[in-house]
Amino acid sequence: MDKLNLAFYTDTYEPAIDGVVSSITNFKRELESRGHNVYIFTSSKLSLKTTKRKNIFLYPGIGFKPYPQYNVALFPYNSILKLSKLNIDLIHAHTPFFMGIAGMMSAKLGKYPIIGSFHTMVNNKSVINDYYPKNPQLRKLTSKYLWRYVVFFYKKCNAVTTPSQIITQMLLKHDINNVSTVPNSVDVNHFNPKVDGSSYKQSLGIKDNEKVVLYVGRISKEKKLEVFLKAAKVMSNKKSNIKFLIAGSGPAELHYKFMARRLGLENTHFLGPISREKLPEVYAASDAFCIPSTFETQGIVALEAMASGKPVVGADYLALKELIINGKNGEKFPPGDYLACSKKIEKALNNSDAYITDAVRTAMRFSPSKVTDKLLEIYSSTLDRN
């Protein structure tokens, strides 16, 4: 394929840490390694004059109060002026909101084809409860019309990608017909079972004979960390040689810290945000990974854990339902059932080595090379049609 000049539009980007950012950075890295140019158009509270990052264009924004890591771009619509100078071939909108709208407007005005990626379940019940207006009537209206808008946005795209088959089927049911499944990738060289986590365990004061259960990700209500903490309580009542680690940050961090304190979980530690460089050691220090979320459109952290050779215990819901195979790469439990979650964690811990081969094999299917091949196929077919 000839070299492409690609414009990625997104409402969230580094230094924010989440699945969308991981997806964008992984694709950007792999595409650029193949000679393509990827330009990021995003919002930031940082001064544009003091921020110089190659191929990244920042637009002034204000913080999104419920989730401070996100910024709302105020006037990103003049981005079209840069597209012609960069000789852009295609626009890829990774979010359907402020920067996504700017991408859509630029595509229409400049007659560029546009790809839309569906990453986030905006109609998830927990998202509605925590991020929508508190007024019941206003919340109901927001829920109704926001989802209608999301469907409208993706119908206007030349092609749509989703990270899992179950999300593809969901969009097809809403008559969004130009949908393809293009999973997000996991860097299987960066995350691998050969990484040594012993020094990291020692830094936390964890003994060699103690087992470690890990959660990595955003700390917010939709991630259902209360299930993780209640399962930790059940297991702590049985055994004293298990430690529970929570890596990440988010709007519900204090809420869950207070919950852990109320439950008397002295064996549960909140690690805060972990850098990408350090993250493989954190996975390596664990014996099992738990993700109780009912929000995942794919679950990149679950794939990172599998790439590290760890069994993943997750809710039997949405993308995790198709990703995790009981007895192979992990274990599934009914959503919200902390008792079942504790039993599945215990099963994974008792024979964690038995999951390594299938866990790594699963992650290898999502290597940057294989996944980017699929994305480039979508780009190629879209450009051919336009």
C-alpha positions, 0 to 999 in steps of 0.5 A, a space after each residue: 500500500 502507498 504511504 498514507 497521511 492519516 488524521 486521528 481525531 480524539 477527545 482523549 489522548 496522552 497523558 490520559 490513560 485509558 483504552 481509547 488512548 492505548 488503542 490510538 498509540 498502538 495503532 499510531 506506533 505500528 502505522 508509522 513503523 510501516 511508513 505511514 504518517 499519523 497526525 493526532 488532533 485532540 484537545 488539551 488544557 495545556 497552552 498551545 504555545 508551550 506544548 510542542 509534540 511532533 504530529 500532534 495538534 492540540 486545541 484549547 479545552 476545558 476539563 470535563 468535571 466528572 472525569 478530569 482526565 478528559 477535556 472538552 475542545 472549545 473551537 476545534 473546527 479550524 482543524 480543516 485548515 491543516 488537513 490540506 497542508 498535510 495532504 491528508 488521505 483519510 480521517 479516523 474519528 476515535 470519539 464521536 463527540 467534540 473532536 469527532 464532530 470537528 473531524 466529521 465537519 472537516 471530512 464533509 467540507 474537505 471531501 475526505 473519507 471518514 472512519 469512525 471507531 466505536 470504543 465506549 458504551 455511552 448508554 451503559 447504566 453506570 455511565 448514565 448514573 455517574 456522568 449524566 445530569 442528576 435531574 431525573 427528567 434531564 437524565 432521561 432525555 440525555 440518555 435517549 437523545 445521546 444514543 440517537 446522536 451516536 447512531 446518527 454519527 456512525 451512520 454518517 461515517 464511510 466505515 465504522 470499526 468496533 473492537 469486538 464481534 459482540 459490539 459489531 452485532 449491537 451496531 448492526 441491530 441499530 442499522 449501522 451497516 458499514 461496520 467491521 470488527 477491528 480489535 485494538 492491539 496489545 504489544 506482545 513484545 512489551 507485555 510478555 511472560 518473561 518479564 520478572 516481577 519479583 523486584 516489584 513485589 519486594 518493593 511492595 513488601 509482598 512475600 514470595 509465598 503470597 499470591 497477588 490478584 491485580 486490577 489495572 484500569 480506570 477507577 470509576 463506577 462503571 468498572 464495578 470495583 465493588 465486586 472486586 473488593 467484596 470478592 477480596 473480603 470473602 477470600 481474605 476471610 478464608 486465607 491470609 496469604 493473598 494480596 489485592 492490587 488496584 493500579 490506576 486512577 479515576 473519579 471514583 478513587 476515593 469512593 473505593 478507597 473508603 469502601 476498602 477501609 469499611 470492609 477492613 481490607 488491609 491486604 488491598 493496595 491502591 497503587 495509583 497510575 502506573 507508567 507504560 514502562 513500569 506496567 509489565 512488571 506490575 502484571 508480572 508481579 501478579 498471579 491472576 488478573 480480575 476485571 469485574 467491569 460490565 462496560 468493556 467493548 474489548 478489554 485491553 488490560 485483559 489482553 495485556 494480562 494474558 500477554 503477560 501469561 496471567 489468567 483473567 477472571 472477568 464478568 461474563 458480559 459484552 466483550 469479556 464474554 467472547 474473550 475469556 474461555 473458562 479453563 483456558 485463558 481465564 475464568 468467567 463469573 455472572 456479572 455482579 456476583 462477588 461470591 462467584 468472582 471469589 471462587 473463580 479467582 481462587 480457582 485461577 490462583 490454585 493452578 495459575 501456570 495451567 493458563 499461561 499457554 492459552 492466555 499468551 496464545 489469545 493475546 498473540 491474535 491481537 498483536 499490533 502487526 495482525 490488527 493493523 493489517 485489518 485496519 489497513 484493509 478497511 482504509 484501502 477499501 474505503 479509499 477505493 470506494 471514495 
